Amino acid sequence: MVVRVLLVDDAADARAEVVRALGVHGGFALVGQAADVAEAVACARQARPDVVLLDVGLPDLVGREVLTRIREATPHSRVVVFSGHEDDDWFGQHAEGLAPPGTTAEYLVTLLDKVGRHGRQTVREHFDGDPASVPRARRFVTRELGQWQIDAVRDEAALVVTELAANAVDHAHSDFEVRLALTDRALRVEVLDNGHGTPDPRPPTAGSERGRGLLLVSAMSSAWGVDDVVDDGKVVWAELALEPA
């Protein structure tokens, strides 16, 4: 298996070192190089690389928005982030690989190899904010997990995405995006919407069918939470363990 790589870094000498290390290691095809976000997005859309090696400190944009733009351009690519940044914890959660400051080109290539051949699978899809989008989101999750041959948590994932999508429609009143990420240990389900505030589990009132959603999500998940996004909005996520806790 040849791993197709897009290299994004504004430092030409650093790119040259990585290119050299890719050639020494073997098993890679360099499908493009970019020195800024605009160039990276154009290249990512055309080349659809397996892995993007991404510097998040670029001359035209810095930080989380860099990763967000790349994700939008090539949703199915895995991303390895390098370069020291104050948001390293966030990048560690939202990228398939994170390299510490001062990393050598050889280390980066080893990480690319690991992520490209054994990294997590990811997929995402956008939905309109109407009630009919909730069952469509559930069918999307069920279909993708069927293709990944993940049966152990398929029913739980369908329930989780139903509750999170319903929250986006009913409370955020916005369209939303569903993201799935699979590792060898867990399935992560994310729903991104444009709403404000933090959802909290609330005890349902007597005789009410409402209020149970996040309680169900909490009960079925090994972990769940809420992350702010760069622009207005939030990501509500839940992780479903593939192995017994």
Buried (B, 14 or more C-beta within 10 A) or exposed (E): EEBBBBBBBBEEEBBBBBBEBBEEBEEBEBBBBBBBBEBBBEBBEEBBBBBBBBBBBBEEBBBBBBBBBBBBBBBEBBBBBBBEBEBBEBBEBBBBBBBEEEBEBBBBBBBBBBBBEEBBBBBBBEBEBEEEBBEBBBEBBBEBBEEBEBEEBBEBBBBBBBBBBBBBBBBBEBBBBBBBBBBEEBBBBBBBBBBEEEBEBEEEEEEEEEEBBBBBBEEBBBEBEEBEBEEEBBBBBBBBBBEEE
